[in-house]
Amino acid sequence: MGFKQTYTWHVGRQDAEVSVSMQNAQMEDESVFRALADPSRRRLLDLLFERDGRTLTELESELPMTRFGVMKHLRVLQEAGLIATRKVGRERLHYLNPIPIQLISNRWINKYAAARASALADLKTALEGGSGMTTDSKPRLVYQIIIKAPQERVWAAITTSEFTSRYYYGSALKTDLTVGSPFTYHMPNGSPIVEGQVVASEPPNRLVHTYHSLWPPMNEDTPTRVTWELESMPEGVTKVTVVHEDFQGETATYNGLQGGGWTWILSNMKTLLETGEPMPQGY
C-alpha cells in the first residue's frame, strides 16, 4: 500500500510538471508570435540575419523611425528571446538569436510535416541562420536561452557527461573543471570529437573553454573560445548566454556551428531539462 501511494504521488507530480512545462512553452510561443507580427521587428531580424553584431545606430539608419521607436522594437524582440545583446567596448551589439524560432519549428513544423522534411530544407536554413560579422569584422556567435530549471541544475547539464550524452549529439563531456585541464567531448565509442581546455571556471555562474572540432574539415581550423554565462532569475528560471568567438574569419567551424549546431544543442538542452526527454533525433 505504501509503495502504491508513493508511486501515485510520483506520477501525479510528473503530470503536474509536464503540464506546467507545456503552459510555459505556450507562453513563450505567444511572445515570439507577437514579436514577429510587426513588420518593423521582422525587418530588424532580417538586418541582423544579413549581418550580425550591429549597433543601435546602424539599425536605426535602416528604418524610417526615431531612435526611440527602434529601441522599443528591440526591447520587444529581446523580451521574446529573438535577439541577444553584448557590450563590446563602448558599444552594445545586437545579435539574432534563432533558438526560439527553432523551438517553434520543432513544435509546429516538424511535428506535422516530418515526411516533407526535404521540402523544408530552405526554410530550415533560413530559420537557423543568424550569426555574422561584428562591427570589427571578427565573427562571433551569441545565443541566449531561458530555461525553466534552477541554475545549479543547468550548470550540471553543461558540465557533466550524464547530461551531455543526452542532448549534445550523444557525446559525453570529460573534464574536472580546473583551469588548464582538458575539456573534451567523446562519442559513445570513446573517440573524441571536440577537444579543448578550461580557461575559467566559476560554478555555477561562468565557464570558459577553448574549442577545437576534430571532424574534417573543421579540424583544420585553429582553436576558438566558448563562454557560458548563467544568470538565476525568479521562480527557478535560468538565463543562459553562450558566446563563441576567436574565429579566424568565416571558417568551416564558424559556418558549421552558425548553421544550426549551437541552435540544436541549446534547444535540446532546454527541452531535456524542462520535460525530462531530449528532442527526437533528426530535427
C-alpha positions as CSV (number, residue, x, y, z in Angstrom):
1,M,0.0,0.0,0.0
2,G,2.8,2.4,0.9
3,F,4.5,1.7,-2.4
4,K,1.3,2.3,-4.4
5,Q,0.8,5.7,-2.6
6,T,4.3,6.8,-3.3
7,Y,4.1,5.7,-6.9
8,T,0.8,7.5,-7.4
9,W,2.2,10.7,-5.9
10,H,5.3,10.5,-8.1
11,V,3.2,10.1,-11.3
12,G,0.9,12.9,-10.3
13,R,3.9,15.2,-9.7
14,Q,5.3,14.3,-13.1
15,D,2.0,15.0,-14.8
16,A,1.9,18.4,-13.0
17,E,5.5,19.2,-14.1
18,V,4.7,18.3,-17.7
19,S,1.5,20.4,-17.6
20,V,3.5,23.4,-16.2
21,S,6.2,22.9,-18.9
22,M,3.5,22.9,-21.6
23,Q,2.0,26.1,-20.3
24,N,5.4,27.8,-20.2
25,A,6.1,26.7,-23.8
26,Q,2.7,28.1,-24.9
27,M,3.5,31.4,-23.2
28,E,6.9,31.6,-24.8
29,D,5.4,30.8,-28.2
30,E,2.9,33.6,-27.8
31,S,5.6,36.2,-27.0
32,V,7.6,35.1,-30.1
33,F,4.5,35.2,-32.4
34,R,3.6,38.7,-31.1
35,A,7.1,39.9,-31.7
36,L,7.1,38.5,-35.2
37,A,3.7,40.0,-36.0
38,D,5.2,43.6,-36.5
39,P,6.8,44.3,-39.9
40,S,9.4,46.6,-38.4
41,R,10.5,44.0,-36.0
42,R,10.8,41.4,-38.8
43,R,12.9,44.0,-40.7
44,L,15.2,44.3,-37.7
45,L,15.6,40.5,-37.6
46,D,16.3,40.5,-41.4
47,L,19.0,43.1,-40.9
48,L,20.7,41.0,-38.2
49,F,20.4,37.9,-40.3
50,E,22.2,39.8,-43.2
51,R,24.9,40.9,-40.8
52,D,25.0,40.2,-37.1
53,G,26.5,42.3,-34.3
54,R,25.0,45.7,-35.3
55,T,24.8,48.8,-33.1
56,L,21.6,50.7,-32.4
57,T,22.8,53.5,-34.6
58,E,23.3,51.1,-37.5
59,L,19.9,49.6,-37.1
60,E,18.2,53.0,-36.7
61,S,19.7,54.1,-40.0
62,E,17.8,51.3,-41.8
63,L,14.3,52.1,-40.5
64,P,12.1,55.1,-41.1
65,M,11.5,55.9,-37.4
66,T,13.0,57.6,-34.5
67,R,15.8,56.1,-32.3
68,F,13.3,55.7,-29.5
69,G,11.0,53.7,-31.8
70,V,13.8,51.3,-32.8
71,M,14.7,50.9,-29.1
72,K,11.1,49.9,-28.3
73,H,11.0,47.3,-31.1
74,L,14.4,45.9,-30.0
75,R,13.1,45.6,-26.4
76,V,10.2,43.5,-27.6
77,L,12.4,41.3,-29.6
78,Q,14.8,40.9,-26.7
79,E,12.0,40.0,-24.3
80,A,10.8,37.3,-26.7
81,G,14.4,36.0,-26.8
82,L,14.8,36.7,-30.5
83,I,17.8,38.9,-30.1
84,A,20.8,38.9,-27.7
85,T,22.9,41.9,-26.9
86,R,26.6,42.0,-26.0
87,K,28.6,45.0,-24.9
88,V,31.9,45.3,-26.7
89,G,34.0,48.3,-25.7
90,R,31.7,51.3,-25.5
91,E,29.1,49.8,-27.9
92,R,26.3,47.4,-27.4
93,L,26.0,45.0,-30.2
94,H,22.8,43.2,-31.2
95,Y,22.7,39.5,-32.4
96,L,20.0,37.4,-33.9
97,N,19.1,34.6,-31.5
98,P,17.5,31.8,-33.6
99,I,16.7,29.4,-30.7
100,P,13.1,30.5,-30.0
101,I,12.3,30.1,-33.8
102,Q,14.0,26.7,-33.8
103,L,11.8,25.6,-30.9
104,I,8.7,26.8,-32.7
105,S,9.8,25.0,-35.8
106,N,10.3,21.8,-33.8
107,R,6.8,22.1,-32.3
108,W,4.7,23.5,-35.2
109,I,6.5,22.3,-38.3
110,N,8.5,19.1,-37.7
111,K,5.7,17.5,-35.7
112,Y,3.2,17.9,-38.6
113,A,5.3,17.7,-41.6
114,A,8.2,15.4,-40.8
115,A,7.6,13.5,-44.0
116,R,8.2,16.6,-46.1
117,A,11.5,17.5,-44.4
118,S,13.3,17.8,-47.8
119,A,10.8,20.4,-48.9
120,L,11.5,22.5,-45.8
121,A,15.3,22.5,-46.2
122,D,15.4,26.0,-47.4
123,L,13.1,27.2,-44.5
124,K,15.3,25.3,-42.0
125,T,18.4,27.1,-43.3
126,A,16.7,30.5,-43.1
127,L,15.4,29.9,-39.6
128,E,18.7,28.5,-38.2
129,G,20.9,31.2,-39.6
130,G,21.7,34.3,-37.6
131,S,25.3,34.9,-36.8
132,G,27.7,37.0,-38.8
133,M,30.3,39.6,-38.7
134,T,30.6,42.2,-35.9
135,T,31.4,45.8,-36.5
136,D,35.1,45.0,-36.0
137,S,34.9,42.3,-38.7
138,K,35.5,39.4,-36.2
139,P,32.9,36.6,-36.4
140,R,31.2,35.9,-33.1
141,L,28.3,33.6,-32.3
142,V,26.0,34.8,-29.5
143,Y,23.0,32.8,-28.2
144,Q,20.6,33.3,-25.3
145,I,18.0,30.9,-23.9
146,I,15.7,30.9,-20.9
147,I,15.3,27.5,-19.1
148,K,12.7,26.6,-16.5
149,A,15.3,25.0,-14.2
150,P,17.4,26.1,-11.3
151,Q,20.9,27.5,-12.1
152,E,22.7,24.6,-10.3
153,R,20.8,22.0,-12.5
154,V,21.6,23.9,-15.7
155,W,25.3,24.1,-14.6
156,A,25.2,20.3,-14.1
157,A,23.7,19.9,-17.6
158,I,26.5,21.9,-19.1
159,T,29.4,20.2,-17.2
160,T,28.5,16.5,-16.6
161,S,28.6,13.6,-19.0
162,E,25.3,12.2,-17.7
163,F,23.5,15.2,-19.2
164,T,25.6,16.0,-22.3
165,S,25.3,12.4,-23.6
166,R,21.5,13.0,-23.8
167,Y,21.5,16.4,-25.7
168,Y,25.0,17.0,-27.2
169,Y,24.8,14.7,-30.1
170,G,25.2,11.7,-27.8
171,S,28.7,12.8,-26.7
172,A,30.0,12.6,-23.1
173,L,32.0,15.5,-21.6
174,K,35.2,14.7,-19.8
175,T,36.7,17.4,-17.6
176,D,37.4,18.2,-13.9
177,L,36.7,21.9,-14.5
178,T,40.0,23.1,-13.1
179,V,41.8,25.8,-15.0
180,G,44.2,24.4,-17.6
181,S,42.6,20.9,-17.6
182,P,41.2,19.2,-20.7
183,F,37.7,19.8,-21.8
184,T,36.7,17.2,-24.3
185,Y,33.6,15.6,-25.8
186,H,33.7,11.9,-26.6
187,M,31.4,9.7,-28.8
188,P,29.8,6.6,-27.2
189,N,32.7,4.5,-28.7
190,G,35.2,6.6,-26.7
191,S,36.6,8.6,-29.7
192,P,37.0,12.4,-29.0
193,I,35.0,14.7,-31.3
194,V,35.9,18.1,-29.7
195,E,38.9,18.9,-27.7
196,G,39.7,22.0,-25.6
197,Q,41.0,23.3,-22.3
198,V,39.3,25.0,-19.3
199,V,40.2,28.7,-19.3
200,A,37.9,29.9,-16.4
201,S,35.5,28.0,-14.1
202,E,33.2,29.9,-11.7
203,P,30.5,27.4,-10.7
204,P,27.6,27.9,-11.2
205,N,27.9,31.2,-13.0
206,R,30.5,31.2,-15.7
207,L,32.6,28.7,-17.7
208,V,35.2,29.5,-20.4
209,H,36.9,26.9,-22.5
210,T,38.7,26.5,-25.8
211,Y,37.1,24.6,-28.6
212,H,38.6,22.6,-31.5
213,S,36.5,20.2,-33.5
214,L,38.2,17.0,-34.7
215,W,35.8,16.5,-37.6
216,P,37.1,17.4,-41.1
217,P,37.2,20.0,-42.5
218,M,36.8,21.8,-39.1
219,N,39.8,20.0,-37.7
220,E,42.0,22.2,-39.9
221,D,40.8,25.4,-38.1
222,T,42.6,26.9,-35.1
223,P,41.0,26.6,-31.7
224,T,38.3,29.0,-30.7
225,R,36.8,30.1,-27.4
226,V,33.4,29.4,-25.8
227,T,32.0,31.3,-22.8
228,W,28.9,30.1,-20.9
229,E,27.2,32.6,-18.6
230,L,24.4,31.6,-16.3
231,E,22.1,34.0,-14.5
232,S,19.5,33.0,-12.0
233,M,16.1,34.5,-12.4
234,P,12.9,34.5,-10.3
235,E,10.8,31.3,-9.8
236,G,13.6,28.8,-10.6
237,V,14.4,30.1,-14.1
238,T,17.9,30.4,-15.5
239,K,19.1,32.6,-18.4
240,V,22.0,31.0,-20.4
241,T,24.2,33.1,-22.7
242,V,26.7,31.4,-25.0
243,V,29.4,33.4,-26.7
244,H,31.6,31.6,-29.3
245,E,34.4,33.7,-30.6
246,D,38.0,33.9,-31.8
247,F,37.2,32.6,-35.3
248,Q,39.8,33.4,-37.9
249,G,37.2,34.5,-40.4
250,E,34.2,32.6,-41.6
251,T,35.9,29.2,-41.2
252,A,34.4,25.7,-41.5
253,T,33.9,25.7,-37.8
254,Y,32.1,29.0,-37.8
255,N,29.8,28.0,-40.7
256,G,29.1,24.6,-39.3
257,L,28.0,26.0,-35.8
258,Q,26.1,29.0,-37.0
259,G,24.2,26.8,-39.5
260,G,22.4,25.0,-36.6
261,G,25.0,23.4,-34.3
262,W,24.5,25.6,-31.3
263,T,20.8,26.1,-32.0
264,W,20.2,22.4,-31.8
265,I,22.4,21.9,-28.8
266,L,20.8,24.6,-26.7
267,S,17.3,23.8,-27.8
268,N,17.9,20.2,-26.9
269,M,19.3,21.0,-23.5
270,K,16.3,23.2,-22.7
271,T,13.9,20.5,-23.8
272,L,15.7,17.9,-21.7
273,L,15.7,20.0,-18.6
274,E,12.1,21.1,-18.9
275,T,10.5,17.8,-20.0
276,G,12.9,15.1,-18.9
277,E,13.4,13.9,-22.5
278,P,15.5,15.3,-25.4
279,M,14.1,16.1,-28.8
280,P,13.8,13.3,-31.3
281,Q,16.9,12.8,-33.4
282,G,16.8,14.2,-36.9
283,Y,15.0,17.5,-36.2
